[in-house]
Amino acid sequence: MAETFRLKIIAPTGIFFDDDIERIVIRGTEGEFAVLAEHTPLTTTVAIGTFNIIFGDRKSKCGTLLGGVATINPRETIILTDAAEWPEEIDLKRAQEAKERALQRIKDEKYDTARAQAALERAIARINSKEGL
């Protein structure tokens, strides 16, 4: 069995996840990256997107992070996020409607394009998480 480390994911509503894991793959602003035990210390931003946790027994669980910051140390990683969700918490129909709304707002000059783009990214992340992508 591979070495494990502690992962804590903390959202404004409280502790979302706190357990020992083997690996996590998350999306940073520069692309996807994996964290394993004994990782070099690093603080980095976390982009809106899905994450995948691999447990010591090779089971995995995916979810959605809606941005944030990660502090990575050899024995512990802490992710502070605006929001985190498990796929079973996501309403797929609502996420698809949010995606369509965001696409319409991006085209409409009366809406803030950056805000609409962020809403689109959140909706796509939720859809991908729910559909297991």
A tleap script that builds the chain and sets N, CA, C and O, in Angstrom:
source leaprc.protein.ff14SB
mol = sequence {
  NMET ALA GLU THR PHE ARG LEU LYS ILE ILE
  ALA PRO THR GLY ILE PHE PHE ASP ASP ASP
  ILE GLU ARG ILE VAL ILE ARG GLY THR GLU
  GLY GLU PHE ALA VAL LEU ALA GLU HIE THR
  PRO LEU THR THR THR VAL ALA ILE GLY THR
  PHE ASN ILE ILE PHE GLY ASP ARG LYS SER
  LYS CYS GLY THR LEU LEU GLY GLY VAL ALA
  THR ILE ASN PRO ARG GLU THR ILE ILE LEU
  THR ASP ALA ALA GLU TRP PRO GLU GLU ILE
  ASP LEU LYS ARG ALA GLN GLU ALA LYS GLU
  ARG ALA LEU GLN ARG ILE LYS ASP GLU LYS
  TYR ASP THR ALA ARG ALA GLN ALA ALA LEU
  GLU ARG ALA ILE ALA ARG ILE ASN SER LYS
  GLU GLY CLEU
}
set mol.1.N position { 0.831 -1.168 0.000 }
set mol.1.CA position { 0.000 0.000 0.000 }
set mol.1.C position { 0.886 1.245 0.000 }
set mol.1.O position { 1.890 1.303 0.709 }
set mol.2.N position { 0.509 2.224 -0.791 }
set mol.2.CA position { 1.262 3.466 -0.893 }
set mol.2.C position { 1.095 4.285 0.385 }
set mol.2.O position { 0.149 4.091 1.148 }
set mol.3.N position { 2.012 5.181 0.595 }
set mol.3.CA position { 1.974 6.057 1.752 }
set mol.3.C position { 0.799 7.027 1.639 }
set mol.3.O position { 0.429 7.440 0.540 }
set mol.4.N position { 0.218 7.387 2.783 }
set mol.4.CA position { -0.917 8.302 2.784 }
set mol.4.C position { -0.544 9.623 3.454 }
set mol.4.O position { 0.486 9.740 4.118 }
set mol.5.N position { -1.412 10.609 3.257 }
set mol.5.CA position { -1.267 11.904 3.909 }
set mol.5.C position { -2.652 12.434 4.249 }
set mol.5.O position { -3.657 11.917 3.761 }
set mol.6.N position { -2.703 13.450 5.073 }
set mol.6.CA position { -3.982 14.019 5.502 }
set mol.6.C position { -4.444 15.065 4.490 }
set mol.6.O position { -3.666 15.924 4.075 }
set mol.7.N position { -5.720 14.984 4.095 }
set mol.7.CA position { -6.336 15.980 3.232 }
set mol.7.C position { -7.500 16.607 3.975 }
set mol.7.O position { -8.373 15.917 4.501 }
set mol.8.N position { -7.490 17.935 4.007 }
set mol.8.CA position { -8.612 18.683 4.572 }
set mol.8.C position { -9.119 19.638 3.495 }
set mol.8.O position { -8.347 20.408 2.923 }
set mol.9.N position { -10.411 19.581 3.228 }
set mol.9.CA position { -11.053 20.525 2.327 }
set mol.9.C position { -12.038 21.319 3.176 }
set mol.9.O position { -12.959 20.765 3.775 }
set mol.10.N position { -11.819 22.632 3.210 }
set mol.10.CA position { -12.614 23.489 4.076 }
set mol.10.C position { -13.332 24.532 3.227 }
set mol.10.O position { -12.708 25.252 2.447 }
set mol.11.N position { -14.642 24.601 3.388 }
set mol.11.CA position { -15.486 25.578 2.692 }
set mol.11.C position { -16.040 26.552 3.737 }
set mol.11.O position { -15.928 26.295 4.935 }
set mol.12.N position { -16.625 27.650 3.306 }
set mol.12.CA position { -17.205 28.586 4.275 }
set mol.12.C position { -18.253 27.950 5.186 }
set mol.12.O position { -18.460 28.416 6.307 }
set mol.13.N position { -18.911 26.896 4.719 }
set mol.13.CA position { -19.933 26.216 5.518 }
set mol.13.C position { -19.346 25.241 6.531 }
set mol.13.O position { -20.073 24.736 7.386 }
set mol.14.N position { -18.044 24.965 6.452 }
set mol.14.CA position { -17.404 24.060 7.395 }
set mol.14.C position { -16.453 23.093 6.717 }
set mol.14.O position { -16.077 23.280 5.560 }
set mol.15.N position { -16.068 22.057 7.451 }
set mol.15.CA position { -15.138 21.059 6.926 }
set mol.15.C position { -15.910 20.129 5.990 }
set mol.15.O position { -16.850 19.447 6.399 }
set mol.16.N position { -15.492 20.121 4.735 }
set mol.16.CA position { -16.129 19.295 3.711 }
set mol.16.C position { -15.544 17.887 3.713 }
set mol.16.O position { -16.267 16.907 3.534 }
set mol.17.N position { -14.218 17.793 3.919 }
set mol.17.CA position { -13.541 16.493 3.889 }
set mol.17.C position { -12.333 16.568 4.812 }
set mol.17.O position { -11.626 17.575 4.834 }
set mol.18.N position { -12.095 15.500 5.575 }
set mol.18.CA position { -10.942 15.431 6.475 }
set mol.18.C position { -10.617 13.962 6.702 }
set mol.18.O position { -11.253 13.292 7.515 }
set mol.19.N position { -9.606 13.463 5.961 }
set mol.19.CA position { -9.267 12.043 6.072 }
set mol.19.C position { -7.886 11.802 5.479 }
set mol.19.O position { -7.317 12.676 4.826 }
set mol.20.N position { -7.357 10.613 5.713 }
set mol.20.CA position { -6.087 10.213 5.111 }
set mol.20.C position { -6.364 9.637 3.727 }
set mol.20.O position { -7.287 8.843 3.543 }
set mol.21.N position { -5.552 10.048 2.764 }
set mol.21.CA position { -5.713 9.582 1.387 }
set mol.21.C position { -4.344 9.251 0.798 }
set mol.21.O position { -3.306 9.573 1.377 }
set mol.22.N position { -4.368 8.609 -0.353 }
set mol.22.CA position { -3.137 8.270 -1.064 }
set mol.22.C position { -2.751 9.360 -2.064 }
set mol.22.O position { -1.575 9.678 -2.244 }
set mol.23.N position { -3.801 9.934 -2.722 }
set mol.23.CA position { -3.520 10.926 -3.766 }
set mol.23.C position { -4.767 11.747 -4.043 }
set mol.23.O position { -5.888 11.269 -3.867 }
set mol.24.N position { -4.568 12.979 -4.474 }
set mol.24.CA position { -5.658 13.807 -4.980 }
set mol.24.C position { -5.185 14.465 -6.271 }
set mol.24.O position { -4.047 14.925 -6.372 }
set mol.25.N position { -6.071 14.500 -7.241 }
set mol.25.CA position { -5.802 15.202 -8.496 }
set mol.25.C position { -6.779 16.364 -8.537 }
set mol.25.O position { -7.994 16.176 -8.485 }
set mol.26.N position { -6.225 17.573 -8.632 }
set mol.26.CA position { -7.048 18.779 -8.660 }
set mol.26.C position { -6.638 19.660 -9.826 }
set mol.26.O position { -5.580 19.480 -10.429 }
set mol.27.N position { -7.497 20.610 -10.123 }
set mol.27.CA position { -7.235 21.532 -11.221 }
set mol.27.C position { -6.740 22.854 -10.646 }
set mol.27.O position { -7.444 23.536 -9.902 }
set mol.28.N position { -5.508 23.192 -11.013 }
set mol.28.CA position { -4.980 24.497 -10.643 }
set mol.28.C position { -5.171 25.465 -11.791 }
set mol.28.O position { -5.679 25.083 -12.845 }
set mol.29.N position { -4.778 26.695 -11.603 }
set mol.29.CA position { -4.939 27.681 -12.662 }
set mol.29.C position { -4.008 27.409 -13.841 }
set mol.29.O position { -4.220 27.939 -14.931 }
set mol.30.N position { -2.985 26.590 -13.631 }
set mol.30.CA position { -2.042 26.250 -14.707 }
set mol.30.C position { -2.276 24.844 -15.250 }
set mol.30.O position { -1.494 24.359 -16.067 }
set mol.31.N position { -3.340 24.187 -14.804 }
set mol.31.CA position { -3.645 22.838 -15.272 }
set mol.31.C position { -3.802 21.873 -14.109 }
set mol.31.O position { -3.681 22.257 -12.946 }
set mol.32.N position { -4.074 20.618 -14.435 }
set mol.32.CA position { -4.257 19.587 -13.416 }
set mol.32.C position { -2.927 19.183 -12.801 }
set mol.32.O position { -1.887 19.183 -13.459 }
set mol.33.N position { -2.992 18.833 -11.503 }
set mol.33.CA position { -1.803 18.291 -10.850 }
set mol.33.C position { -2.232 17.329 -9.749 }
set mol.33.O position { -3.345 17.400 -9.227 }
set mol.34.N position { -1.319 16.436 -9.417 }
set mol.34.CA position { -1.578 15.442 -8.377 }
set mol.34.C position { -0.728 15.749 -7.152 }
set mol.34.O position { 0.380 16.274 -7.259 }
set mol.35.N position { -1.266 15.413 -5.997 }
set mol.35.CA position { -0.541 15.556 -4.736 }
set mol.35.C position { -0.480 14.179 -4.098 }
set mol.35.O position { -1.493 13.492 -3.966 }
set mol.36.N position { 0.718 13.788 -3.706 }
set mol.36.CA position { 0.948 12.532 -3.001 }
set mol.36.C position { 1.654 12.837 -1.692 }
set mol.36.O position { 2.086 13.967 -1.469 }
set mol.37.N position { 1.776 11.843 -0.829 }
set mol.37.CA position { 2.508 12.012 0.420 }
set mol.37.C position { 3.932 12.453 0.123 }
set mol.37.O position { 4.518 12.062 -0.887 }
set mol.38.N position { 4.475 13.260 1.000 }
set mol.38.CA position { 5.837 13.789 0.906 }
set mol.38.C position { 6.016 14.770 -0.261 }
set mol.38.O position { 7.129 14.965 -0.751 }
set mol.39.N position { 4.914 15.382 -0.697 }
set mol.39.CA position { 4.984 16.391 -1.752 }
set mol.39.C position { 5.806 17.587 -1.268 }
set mol.39.O position { 5.773 17.928 -0.085 }
set mol.40.N position { 6.522 18.202 -2.156 }
set mol.40.CA position { 7.265 19.412 -1.844 }
set mol.40.C position { 6.295 20.495 -1.386 }
set mol.40.O position { 5.235 20.654 -1.991 }
set mol.41.N position { 6.628 21.246 -0.333 }
set mol.41.CA position { 5.732 22.305 0.121 }
set mol.41.C position { 5.408 23.296 -1.001 }
set mol.41.O position { 6.273 23.691 -1.782 }
set mol.42.N position { 4.135 23.679 -1.051 }
set mol.42.CA position { 3.654 24.526 -2.136 }
set mol.42.C position { 2.342 25.175 -1.709 }
set mol.42.O position { 1.516 24.548 -1.046 }
set mol.43.N position { 2.162 26.421 -2.090 }
set mol.43.CA position { 0.871 27.082 -1.967 }
set mol.43.C position { 0.481 27.516 -3.368 }
set mol.43.O position { 1.258 28.165 -4.068 }
set mol.44.N position { -0.741 27.150 -3.777 }
set mol.44.CA position { -1.172 27.429 -5.139 }
set mol.44.C position { -2.671 27.691 -5.185 }
set mol.44.O position { -3.408 27.317 -4.273 }
set mol.45.N position { -3.104 28.327 -6.240 }
set mol.45.CA position { -4.532 28.554 -6.419 }
set mol.45.C position { -5.179 27.311 -7.005 }
set mol.45.O position { -4.549 26.541 -7.729 }
set mol.46.N position { -6.442 27.135 -6.680 }
set mol.46.CA position { -7.232 26.022 -7.183 }
set mol.46.C position { -8.299 26.616 -8.105 }
set mol.46.O position { -9.021 27.536 -7.719 }
set mol.47.N position { -8.389 26.094 -9.298 }
set mol.47.CA position { -9.371 26.580 -10.265 }
set mol.47.C position { -10.705 25.871 -10.055 }
set mol.47.O position { -10.777 24.852 -9.368 }
set mol.48.N position { -11.735 26.410 -10.642 }
set mol.48.CA position { -13.042 25.762 -10.638 }
set mol.48.C position { -12.918 24.479 -11.457 }
set mol.48.O position { -12.454 24.512 -12.597 }
set mol.49.N position { -13.325 23.362 -10.889 }
set mol.49.CA position { -13.246 22.101 -11.617 }
set mol.49.C position { -13.460 20.911 -10.708 }
set mol.49.O position { -13.782 21.053 -9.529 }
set mol.50.N position { -13.274 19.740 -11.280 }
set mol.50.CA position { -13.459 18.507 -10.528 }
set mol.50.C position { -12.151 18.098 -9.852 }
set mol.50.O position { -11.065 18.521 -10.248 }
set mol.51.N position { -12.286 17.271 -8.833 }
set mol.51.CA position { -11.128 16.676 -8.173 }
set mol.51.C position { -11.391 15.186 -8.024 }
set mol.51.O position { -12.537 14.739 -8.063 }
set mol.52.N position { -10.316 14.423 -7.854 }
set mol.52.CA position { -10.439 12.985 -7.678 }
set mol.52.C position { -9.527 12.556 -6.538 }
set mol.52.O position { -8.316 12.769 -6.581 }
set mol.53.N position { -10.119 11.954 -5.528 }
set mol.53.CA position { -9.379 11.455 -4.370 }
set mol.53.C position { -9.183 9.951 -4.533 }
set mol.53.O position { -10.128 9.221 -4.830 }
set mol.54.N position { -7.949 9.498 -4.336 }
set mol.54.CA position { -7.644 8.063 -4.346 }
set mol.54.C position { -7.304 7.681 -2.904 }
set mol.54.O position { -6.401 8.254 -2.296 }
set mol.55.N position { -8.032 6.715 -2.374 }
set mol.55.CA position { -7.792 6.250 -1.012 }
set mol.55.C position { -6.757 5.135 -1.028 }
set mol.55.O position { -6.442 4.596 -2.089 }
set mol.56.N position { -6.228 4.787 0.134 }
set mol.56.CA position { -5.211 3.751 0.240 }
set mol.56.C position { -5.641 2.398 -0.291 }
set mol.56.O position { -4.797 1.599 -0.695 }
set mol.57.N position { -6.940 2.124 -0.298 }
set mol.57.CA position { -7.448 0.840 -0.789 }
set mol.57.C position { -7.767 0.887 -2.286 }
set mol.57.O position { -8.434 -0.005 -2.811 }
set mol.58.N position { -7.292 1.916 -2.960 }
set mol.58.CA position { -7.452 2.126 -4.417 }
set mol.58.C position { -8.875 2.533 -4.810 }
set mol.58.O position { -9.177 2.661 -5.997 }
set mol.59.N position { -9.742 2.736 -3.827 }
set mol.59.CA position { -11.055 3.282 -4.133 }
set mol.59.C position { -10.889 4.774 -4.379 }
set mol.59.O position { -9.964 5.404 -3.866 }
set mol.60.N position { -11.800 5.328 -5.171 }
set mol.60.CA position { -11.691 6.755 -5.456 }
set mol.60.C position { -13.039 7.436 -5.296 }
set mol.60.O position { -14.087 6.790 -5.295 }
set mol.61.N position { -12.989 8.745 -5.162 }
set mol.61.CA position { -14.202 9.551 -5.051 }
set mol.61.C position { -13.910 10.889 -5.708 }
set mol.61.O position { -12.869 11.503 -5.471 }
set mol.62.N position { -14.852 11.330 -6.542 }
set mol.62.CA position { -14.669 12.617 -7.207 }
set mol.62.C position { -15.662 13.625 -6.663 }
set mol.62.O position { -16.648 13.270 -6.018 }
set mol.63.N position { -15.380 14.893 -6.938 }
set mol.63.CA position { -16.249 15.973 -6.512 }
set mol.63.C position { -15.912 17.235 -7.273 }
set mol.63.O position { -15.148 17.213 -8.238 }
set mol.64.N position { -16.490 18.332 -6.827 }
set mol.64.CA position { -16.298 19.614 -7.481 }
set mol.64.C position { -15.757 20.623 -6.477 }
set mol.64.O position { -16.243 20.711 -5.350 }
set mol.65.N position { -14.745 21.383 -6.894 }
set mol.65.CA position { -14.238 22.513 -6.127 }
set mol.65.C position { -14.538 23.772 -6.925 }
set mol.65.O position { -14.309 23.815 -8.134 }
set mol.66.N position { -15.045 24.789 -6.256 }
set mol.66.CA position { -15.377 26.023 -6.949 }
set mol.66.C position { -14.347 27.104 -6.621 }
set mol.66.O position { -14.676 28.176 -6.113 }
set mol.67.N position { -13.092 26.781 -6.929 }
set mol.67.CA position { -11.996 27.727 -6.720 }
set mol.67.C position { -11.453 27.660 -5.307 }
set mol.67.O position { -12.021 27.003 -4.434 }
set mol.68.N position { -10.340 28.353 -5.096 }
set mol.68.CA position { -9.761 28.405 -3.763 }
set mol.68.C position { -8.252 28.426 -3.782 }
set mol.68.O position { -7.624 28.814 -4.768 }
set mol.69.N position { -7.681 27.997 -2.665 }
set mol.69.CA position { -6.229 27.952 -2.510 }
set mol.69.C position { -5.856 26.656 -1.790 }
set mol.69.O position { -6.566 26.206 -0.891 }
set mol.70.N position { -4.738 26.067 -2.196 }
set mol.70.CA position { -4.254 24.832 -1.573 }
set mol.70.C position { -2.896 25.079 -0.942 }
set mol.70.O position { -2.012 25.675 -1.557 }
set mol.71.N position { -2.739 24.622 0.277 }
set mol.71.CA position { -1.449 24.644 0.962 }
set mol.71.C position { -1.019 23.197 1.102 }
set mol.71.O position { -1.651 22.408 1.804 }
set mol.72.N position { 0.065 22.864 0.424 }
set mol.72.CA position { 0.522 21.478 0.341 }
set mol.72.C position { 1.811 21.331 1.142 }
set mol.72.O position { 2.760 22.095 0.964 }
set mol.73.N position { 1.829 20.344 2.019 }
set mol.73.CA position { 3.006 20.012 2.809 }
set mol.73.C position { 3.225 18.506 2.722 }
set mol.73.O position { 2.333 17.783 2.277 }
set mol.74.N position { 4.386 18.018 3.136 }
set mol.74.CA position { 4.675 16.584 2.977 }
set mol.74.C position { 3.647 15.639 3.607 }
set mol.74.O position { 3.385 14.572 3.052 }
set mol.75.N position { 3.062 16.004 4.748 }
set mol.75.CA position { 2.149 15.100 5.447 }
set mol.75.C position { 0.700 15.590 5.481 }
set mol.75.O position { -0.176 14.888 5.986 }
set mol.76.N position { 0.438 16.797 4.946 }
set mol.76.CA position { -0.916 17.329 5.008 }
set mol.76.C position { -1.143 18.340 3.878 }
set mol.76.O position { -0.262 19.134 3.550 }
set mol.77.N position { -2.330 18.292 3.300 }
set mol.77.CA position { -2.748 19.274 2.308 }
set mol.77.C position { -4.069 19.862 2.782 }
set mol.77.O position { -4.996 19.140 3.149 }
set mol.78.N position { -4.133 21.192 2.764 }
set mol.78.CA position { -5.350 21.890 3.153 }
set mol.78.C position { -5.819 22.707 1.956 }
set mol.78.O position { -5.064 23.502 1.397 }
set mol.79.N position { -7.068 22.500 1.573 }
set mol.79.CA position { -7.668 23.267 0.486 }
set mol.79.C position { -8.768 24.124 1.085 }
set mol.79.O position { -9.717 23.613 1.678 }
set mol.80.N position { -8.630 25.432 0.924 }
set mol.80.CA position { -9.678 26.374 1.307 }
set mol.80.C position { -10.412 26.725 0.025 }
set mol.80.O position { -9.807 27.231 -0.920 }
set mol.81.N position { -11.699 26.462 -0.015 }
set mol.81.CA position { -12.470 26.630 -1.240 }
set mol.81.C position { -13.722 27.467 -1.005 }
set mol.81.O position { -14.246 27.534 0.107 }
set mol.82.N position { -14.187 28.101 -2.071 }
set mol.82.CA position { -15.433 28.857 -1.997 }
set mol.82.C position { -16.615 27.915 -1.792 }
set mol.82.O position { -17.582 28.264 -1.116 }
set mol.83.N position { -16.536 26.722 -2.376 }
set mol.83.CA position { -17.573 25.694 -2.211 }
set mol.83.C position { -17.029 24.369 -2.726 }
set mol.83.O position { -16.184 24.333 -3.621 }
set mol.84.N position { -17.524 23.286 -2.149 }
set mol.84.CA position { -17.164 21.934 -2.587 }
set mol.84.C position { -18.434 21.093 -2.572 }
set mol.84.O position { -19.291 21.251 -1.703 }
set mol.85.N position { -18.539 20.197 -3.549 }
set mol.85.CA position { -19.750 19.379 -3.670 }
set mol.85.C position { -19.397 17.969 -4.113 }
set mol.85.O position { -18.489 17.763 -4.919 }
set mol.86.N position { -20.127 17.005 -3.576 }
set mol.86.CA position { -20.064 15.641 -4.061 }
set mol.86.C position { -21.081 15.508 -5.192 }
set mol.86.O position { -22.069 16.243 -5.201 }
set mol.87.N position { -20.879 14.605 -6.136 }
set mol.87.CA position { -21.818 14.462 -7.256 }
set mol.87.C position { -23.271 14.249 -6.823 }
set mol.87.O position { -24.187 14.768 -7.462 }
set mol.88.N position { -23.486 13.504 -5.762 }
set mol.88.CA position { -24.856 13.231 -5.313 }
set mol.88.C position { -25.565 14.475 -4.776 }
set mol.88.O position { -26.786 14.473 -4.619 }
set mol.89.N position { -24.811 15.528 -4.497 }
set mol.89.CA position { -25.404 16.783 -4.025 }
set mol.89.C position { -25.788 17.728 -5.175 }
set mol.89.O position { -26.429 18.755 -4.950 }
set mol.90.N position { -25.399 17.381 -6.386 }
set mol.90.CA position { -25.599 18.263 -7.538 }
set mol.90.C position { -26.895 17.923 -8.251 }
set mol.90.O position { -27.174 16.760 -8.544 }
set mol.91.N position { -27.679 18.953 -8.524 }
set mol.91.CA position { -28.909 18.821 -9.305 }
set mol.91.C position { -28.513 19.045 -10.768 }
set mol.91.O position { -28.256 20.178 -11.176 }
set mol.92.N position { -28.463 17.970 -11.552 }
set mol.92.CA position { -27.997 18.041 -12.932 }
set mol.92.C position { -28.850 18.993 -13.776 }
set mol.92.O position { -28.311 19.775 -14.560 }
set mol.93.N position { -30.141 18.933 -13.626 }
set mol.93.CA position { -31.023 19.812 -14.408 }
set mol.93.C position { -30.726 21.278 -14.096 }
set mol.93.O position { -30.654 22.110 -15.000 }
set mol.94.N position { -30.559 21.577 -12.847 }
set mol.94.CA position { -30.251 22.960 -12.438 }
set mol.94.C position { -28.899 23.408 -12.993 }
set mol.94.O position { -28.760 24.546 -13.443 }
set mol.95.N position { -27.914 22.530 -12.964 }
set mol.95.CA position { -26.595 22.860 -13.509 }
set mol.95.C position { -26.662 23.098 -15.014 }
set mol.95.O position { -26.022 24.015 -15.529 }
set mol.96.N position { -27.433 22.277 -15.714 }
set mol.96.CA position { -27.581 22.468 -17.166 }
set mol.96.C position { -28.298 23.774 -17.480 }
set mol.96.O position { -27.947 24.459 -18.440 }
set mol.97.N position { -29.298 24.123 -16.680 }
set mol.97.CA position { -29.996 25.398 -16.862 }
set mol.97.C position { -29.046 26.574 -16.590 }
set mol.97.O position { -29.079 27.576 -17.304 }
set mol.98.N position { -28.213 26.450 -15.573 }
set mol.98.CA position { -27.240 27.502 -15.255 }
set mol.98.C position { -26.237 27.670 -16.395 }
set mol.98.O position { -25.825 28.787 -16.710 }
set mol.99.N position { -25.849 26.556 -17.008 }
set mol.99.CA position { -24.936 26.617 -18.150 }
set mol.99.C position { -25.573 27.389 -19.302 }
set mol.99.O position { -24.945 28.270 -19.889 }
set mol.100.N position { -26.804 27.059 -19.618 }
set mol.100.CA position { -27.509 27.746 -20.721 }
set mol.100.C position { -27.671 29.235 -20.433 }
set mol.100.O position { -27.474 30.070 -21.315 }
set mol.101.N position { -28.032 29.562 -19.188 }
set mol.101.CA position { -28.175 30.967 -18.791 }
set mol.101.C position { -26.848 31.711 -18.959 }
set mol.101.O position { -26.811 32.822 -19.486 }
set mol.102.N position { -25.767 31.088 -18.506 }
set mol.102.CA position { -24.448 31.722 -18.601 }
set mol.102.C position { -24.045 31.934 -20.057 }
set mol.102.O position { -23.499 32.981 -20.405 }
set mol.103.N position { -24.311 30.949 -20.907 }
set mol.103.CA position { -23.984 31.095 -22.335 }
set mol.103.C position { -24.753 32.268 -22.955 }
set mol.103.O position { -24.206 33.015 -23.766 }
set mol.104.N position { -26.013 32.420 -22.571 }
set mol.104.CA position { -26.814 33.538 -23.080 }
set mol.104.C position { -26.262 34.871 -22.585 }
set mol.104.O position { -26.200 35.840 -23.342 }
set mol.105.N position { -25.867 34.918 -21.330 }
set mol.105.CA position { -25.361 36.168 -20.742 }
set mol.105.C position { -24.002 36.564 -21.305 }
set mol.105.O position { -23.685 37.751 -21.392 }
set mol.106.N position { -23.210 35.590 -21.683 }
set mol.106.CA position { -21.912 35.907 -22.302 }
set mol.106.C position { -22.129 36.657 -23.615 }
set mol.106.O position { -21.352 37.546 -23.962 }
set mol.107.N position { -23.183 36.297 -24.340 }
set mol.107.CA position { -23.477 36.925 -25.634 }
set mol.107.C position { -24.151 38.295 -25.491 }
set mol.107.O position { -24.111 39.106 -26.416 }
set mol.108.N position { -24.761 38.549 -24.345 }
set mol.108.CA position { -25.539 39.770 -24.130 }
set mol.108.C position { -24.658 40.858 -23.506 }
set mol.108.O position { -24.084 40.654 -22.437 }
set mol.109.N position { -24.553 41.987 -24.161 }
set mol.109.CA position { -23.670 43.074 -23.720 }
set mol.109.C position { -24.088 43.704 -22.397 }
set mol.109.O position { -23.269 44.348 -21.742 }
set mol.110.N position { -25.347 43.532 -21.990 }
set mol.110.CA position { -25.793 44.169 -20.747 }
set mol.110.C position { -25.330 43.408 -19.493 }
set mol.110.O position { -25.484 43.906 -18.378 }
set mol.111.N position { -24.768 42.211 -19.671 }
set mol.111.CA position { -24.280 41.427 -18.542 }
set mol.111.C position { -22.757 41.512 -18.448 }
set mol.111.O position { -22.065 41.718 -19.445 }
set mol.112.N position { -22.262 41.349 -17.241 }
set mol.112.CA position { -20.825 41.318 -16.980 }
set mol.112.C position { -20.272 39.996 -17.529 }
set mol.112.O position { -20.605 38.924 -17.025 }
set mol.113.N position { -19.435 40.080 -18.555 }
set mol.113.CA position { -18.906 38.887 -19.226 }
set mol.113.C position { -18.082 38.016 -18.279 }
set mol.113.O position { -18.200 36.791 -18.308 }
set mol.114.N position { -17.250 38.638 -17.440 }
set mol.114.CA position { -16.409 37.860 -16.518 }
set mol.114.C position { -17.267 37.083 -15.522 }
set mol.114.O position { -16.973 35.930 -15.205 }
set mol.115.N position { -18.304 37.710 -15.043 }
set mol.115.CA position { -19.197 37.032 -14.096 }
set mol.115.C position { -19.944 35.882 -14.778 }
set mol.115.O position { -20.107 34.806 -14.203 }
set mol.116.N position { -20.393 36.126 -16.006 }
set mol.116.CA position { -21.077 35.073 -16.764 }
set mol.116.C position { -20.125 33.915 -17.068 }
set mol.116.O position { -20.525 32.752 -17.019 }
set mol.117.N position { -18.870 34.230 -17.380 }
set mol.117.CA position { -17.869 33.194 -17.656 }
set mol.117.C position { -17.620 32.341 -16.411 }
set mol.117.O position { -17.506 31.119 -16.508 }
set mol.118.N position { -17.536 32.984 -15.239 }
set mol.118.CA position { -17.343 32.238 -13.987 }
set mol.118.C position { -18.541 31.328 -13.712 }
set mol.118.O position { -18.373 30.191 -13.271 }
set mol.119.N position { -19.745 31.830 -13.974 }
set mol.119.CA position { -20.949 31.007 -13.792 }
set mol.119.C position { -20.929 29.813 -14.742 }
set mol.119.O position { -21.332 28.710 -14.372 }
set mol.120.N position { -20.461 30.037 -15.962 }
set mol.120.CA position { -20.356 28.945 -16.938 }
set mol.120.C position { -19.371 27.886 -16.455 }
set mol.120.O position { -19.656 26.691 -16.539 }
set mol.121.N position { -18.218 28.311 -15.952 }
set mol.121.CA position { -17.216 27.362 -15.444 }
set mol.121.C position { -17.765 26.554 -14.281 }
set mol.121.O position { -17.531 25.347 -14.206 }
set mol.122.N position { -18.496 27.202 -13.366 }
set mol.122.CA position { -19.087 26.479 -12.240 }
set mol.122.C position { -20.105 25.440 -12.731 }
set mol.122.O position { -20.119 24.304 -12.258 }
set mol.123.N position { -20.943 25.840 -13.672 }
set mol.123.CA position { -21.960 24.922 -14.198 }
set mol.123.C position { -21.314 23.731 -14.898 }
set mol.123.O position { -21.737 22.592 -14.699 }
set mol.124.N position { -20.302 23.983 -15.708 }
set mol.124.CA position { -19.611 22.887 -16.412 }
set mol.124.C position { -18.941 21.947 -15.417 }
set mol.124.O position { -18.993 20.729 -15.583 }
set mol.125.N position { -18.314 22.504 -14.386 }
set mol.125.CA position { -17.669 21.653 -13.362 }
set mol.125.C position { -18.697 20.766 -12.674 }
set mol.125.O position { -18.444 19.587 -12.430 }
set mol.126.N position { -19.840 21.329 -12.368 }
set mol.126.CA position { -20.896 20.534 -11.700 }
set mol.126.C position { -21.419 19.440 -12.635 }
set mol.126.O position { -21.620 18.302 -12.211 }
set mol.127.N position { -21.632 19.781 -13.880 }
set mol.127.CA position { -22.105 18.793 -14.854 }
set mol.127.C position { -21.079 17.669 -15.020 }
set mol.127.O position { -21.439 16.492 -15.025 }
set mol.128.N position { -19.806 18.032 -15.155 }
set mol.128.CA position { -18.750 17.029 -15.308 }
set mol.128.C position { -18.653 16.126 -14.089 }
set mol.128.O position { -18.456 14.919 -14.224 }
set mol.129.N position { -18.789 16.700 -12.907 }
set mol.129.CA position { -18.726 15.912 -11.677 }
set mol.129.C position { -19.906 14.948 -11.599 }
set mol.129.O position { -19.738 13.775 -11.266 }
set mol.130.N position { -21.084 15.445 -11.906 }
set mol.130.CA position { -22.295 14.608 -11.840 }
set mol.130.C position { -22.240 13.473 -12.879 }
set mol.130.O position { -22.684 12.356 -12.610 }
set mol.131.N position { -21.695 13.770 -14.059 }
set mol.131.CA position { -21.637 12.775 -15.107 }
set mol.131.C position { -20.382 11.898 -15.016 }
set mol.131.O position { -20.171 11.015 -15.848 }
set mol.132.N position { -19.554 12.151 -13.996 }
set mol.132.CA position { -18.367 11.323 -13.784 }
set mol.132.C position { -17.246 11.553 -14.757 }
set mol.132.O position { -16.442 10.650 -14.988 }
set mol.133.N position { -17.161 12.752 -15.347 }
set mol.133.CA position { -16.089 13.060 -16.305 }
set mol.133.C position { -14.861 13.584 -15.610 }
set mol.133.O position { -13.866 13.893 -16.265 }
savepdb mol mol.pdb
quit
